[in-house]
Amino acid sequence: MSMMKRIIAARPCDGPLYDDWTETDFYLKVCEEHGEVGKAFARLRAAERSEEDKAECMRRWWKLMEECTDNIVALTSFMNRCGCNEDTRQRLMSYVNNHNGRRDDGRRFRKTGDDQDD
């Protein structure tokens, strides 16, 4: 199965390193990671404006995507610490996706090959 077809869920940071972390600590980590996303985005845009070579822009794009993923993990860890386990997170994701799919006359999502039968 290719990586494009396989779903990989964010794994919450819940090991012994975090045993003494409170919900507030996890929330502050979310804020920190969100700030890192903003910085990485600004660095990418700066490289594009200064017409850096494509390889440098790609490195900065990749760094931005890594920071976005770190933010997803931080949010997942926060949710987990607040008592929202993986099963509940999956149910919530399904609910939100379905809800958003119905909003705005279904124009929030592009139709894919899998959606054509709906």
Sine and cosine of phi, psi and omega as CSV:
sin_phi,cos_phi,sin_psi,cos_psi,sin_omega,cos_omega
0.00,0.00,0.75,-0.67,-0.01,-1.00
-0.96,0.27,0.33,-0.94,0.03,-1.00
-0.88,0.47,-0.47,0.88,-0.02,-1.00
-0.94,0.35,-0.43,0.90,-0.02,-1.00
-0.99,-0.11,-0.31,0.95,-0.07,-1.00
-1.00,-0.02,0.73,-0.68,0.05,-1.00
-1.00,-0.06,0.80,-0.60,0.05,-1.00
-0.89,-0.45,0.92,-0.39,-0.03,-1.00
-0.99,0.14,0.53,-0.85,0.08,-1.00
-0.89,0.46,0.68,-0.74,0.01,-1.00
-0.98,-0.19,0.84,-0.54,-0.04,-1.00
-0.93,0.35,0.57,-0.82,0.11,-0.99
-0.98,0.19,0.97,-0.24,-0.07,-1.00
-0.68,-0.73,0.31,0.95,-0.02,-1.00
-0.97,0.22,-0.03,-1.00,-0.07,-1.00
-0.84,0.54,-0.45,0.89,0.03,-1.00
-0.86,0.51,-0.45,0.89,-0.09,-1.00
-0.96,-0.29,0.16,0.99,-0.06,-1.00
-0.83,0.55,-0.57,0.82,-0.05,-1.00
-0.99,-0.12,0.12,0.99,0.03,-1.00
-0.97,0.23,0.65,-0.76,0.08,-1.00
-1.00,-0.09,0.11,-0.99,0.10,-1.00
-0.85,0.53,-0.60,0.80,0.02,-1.00
-0.89,0.45,-0.67,0.74,0.04,-1.00
-0.86,0.51,-0.69,0.72,0.00,-1.00
-0.91,0.41,-0.64,0.77,0.03,-1.00
-0.90,0.44,-0.68,0.73,0.02,-1.00
-0.89,0.46,-0.54,0.84,0.08,-1.00
-0.91,0.42,-0.63,0.78,0.07,-1.00
-0.86,0.51,-0.71,0.70,0.00,-1.00
-0.89,0.46,-0.68,0.73,0.03,-1.00
-0.87,0.50,-0.74,0.67,-0.03,-1.00
-0.91,0.41,-0.59,0.81,0.04,-1.00
-0.88,0.47,-0.65,0.76,0.07,-1.00
-0.88,0.47,-0.61,0.79,0.04,-1.00
-0.90,0.43,-0.59,0.81,0.07,-1.00
-0.88,0.48,-0.72,0.69,-0.01,-1.00
-0.87,0.49,-0.67,0.74,0.02,-1.00
-0.91,0.43,-0.69,0.73,-0.01,-1.00
-0.91,0.42,-0.61,0.79,0.03,-1.00
-0.91,0.43,-0.69,0.72,0.02,-1.00
-0.88,0.47,-0.65,0.76,0.02,-1.00
-0.91,0.41,-0.62,0.79,0.05,-1.00
-0.90,0.43,-0.75,0.66,-0.02,-1.00
-0.89,0.47,-0.62,0.78,0.04,-1.00
-0.88,0.47,-0.66,0.75,0.02,-1.00
-0.90,0.43,-0.65,0.76,0.01,-1.00
-0.92,0.40,-0.67,0.74,0.00,-1.00
-0.91,0.41,-0.59,0.81,-0.02,-1.00
-1.00,0.06,0.10,1.00,0.05,-1.00
0.85,0.53,0.68,0.73,0.13,-0.99
-0.85,0.53,0.32,-0.95,0.02,-1.00
-0.92,0.39,0.32,-0.95,-0.08,-1.00
-0.86,0.51,-0.59,0.81,-0.01,-1.00
-0.90,0.44,-0.66,0.75,0.03,-1.00
-0.93,0.38,-0.65,0.76,0.06,-1.00
-0.89,0.46,-0.63,0.77,0.03,-1.00
-0.91,0.41,-0.66,0.75,0.05,-1.00
-0.87,0.50,-0.68,0.73,0.00,-1.00
-0.94,0.34,-0.59,0.81,0.08,-1.00
-0.88,0.47,-0.72,0.70,0.00,-1.00
-0.87,0.49,-0.67,0.74,0.03,-1.00
-0.88,0.48,-0.66,0.75,0.06,-1.00
-0.87,0.50,-0.71,0.71,-0.01,-1.00
-0.91,0.42,-0.60,0.80,0.09,-1.00
-0.88,0.47,-0.68,0.73,0.00,-1.00
-0.91,0.40,-0.62,0.78,0.07,-1.00
-0.87,0.49,-0.67,0.74,0.00,-1.00
-0.92,0.40,-0.66,0.75,0.09,-1.00
-0.85,0.53,-0.61,0.79,0.01,-1.00
-0.92,0.40,-0.64,0.77,0.06,-1.00
-0.87,0.50,-0.70,0.71,0.01,-1.00
-0.89,0.45,-0.67,0.74,0.02,-1.00
-0.89,0.46,-0.68,0.74,0.04,-1.00
-0.91,0.42,-0.66,0.75,0.04,-1.00
-0.89,0.46,-0.66,0.75,0.02,-1.00
-0.90,0.43,-0.66,0.75,0.05,-1.00
-0.88,0.47,-0.74,0.68,0.01,-1.00
-0.87,0.50,-0.69,0.72,0.00,-1.00
-0.87,0.49,-0.70,0.71,-0.01,-1.00
-0.90,0.44,-0.49,0.87,0.03,-1.00
-0.99,0.12,0.07,1.00,0.08,-1.00
0.99,-0.13,0.14,0.99,-0.01,-1.00
-0.99,-0.10,0.99,-0.11,-0.08,-1.00
-0.97,0.23,0.06,-1.00,-0.09,-1.00
-0.86,0.52,-0.68,0.73,0.00,-1.00
-0.87,0.50,-0.71,0.71,0.01,-1.00
-0.92,0.39,-0.65,0.76,0.05,-1.00
-0.88,0.48,-0.64,0.77,0.03,-1.00
-0.91,0.42,-0.68,0.74,0.03,-1.00
-0.90,0.44,-0.65,0.76,0.04,-1.00
-0.90,0.44,-0.68,0.74,0.01,-1.00
-0.89,0.46,-0.68,0.73,0.03,-1.00
-0.88,0.47,-0.71,0.70,0.01,-1.00
-0.87,0.50,-0.76,0.65,-0.04,-1.00
-0.90,0.43,-0.69,0.73,0.05,-1.00
-0.86,0.51,-0.72,0.69,0.01,-1.00
-0.90,0.43,-0.68,0.73,0.01,-1.00
-0.88,0.47,-0.74,0.67,0.01,-1.00
-0.90,0.43,-0.54,0.84,0.02,-1.00
-0.91,0.41,-0.42,0.91,0.01,-1.00
-1.00,-0.04,-0.33,0.94,-0.06,-1.00
-0.96,0.27,0.41,-0.91,0.06,-1.00
0.80,0.60,0.69,0.72,0.02,-1.00
0.82,0.57,0.54,0.84,0.06,-1.00
0.96,0.30,0.28,0.96,-0.06,-1.00
-1.00,-0.03,0.10,0.99,0.00,-1.00
-0.97,0.23,-0.43,0.90,-0.03,-1.00
-0.86,-0.52,0.61,-0.79,0.14,-0.99
-0.96,0.28,0.56,-0.83,0.08,-1.00
-0.96,0.26,0.69,-0.72,0.09,-1.00
-0.92,-0.40,0.07,-1.00,0.04,-1.00
-0.84,0.55,-0.59,0.81,0.01,-1.00
-0.94,0.33,-0.44,0.90,-0.06,-1.00
-1.00,0.08,-0.25,0.97,-0.15,-0.99
-0.88,0.48,-0.45,0.89,-0.03,-1.00
-0.99,0.12,-0.23,0.97,-0.06,-1.00
-0.94,0.34,0.00,0.00,0.00,0.00
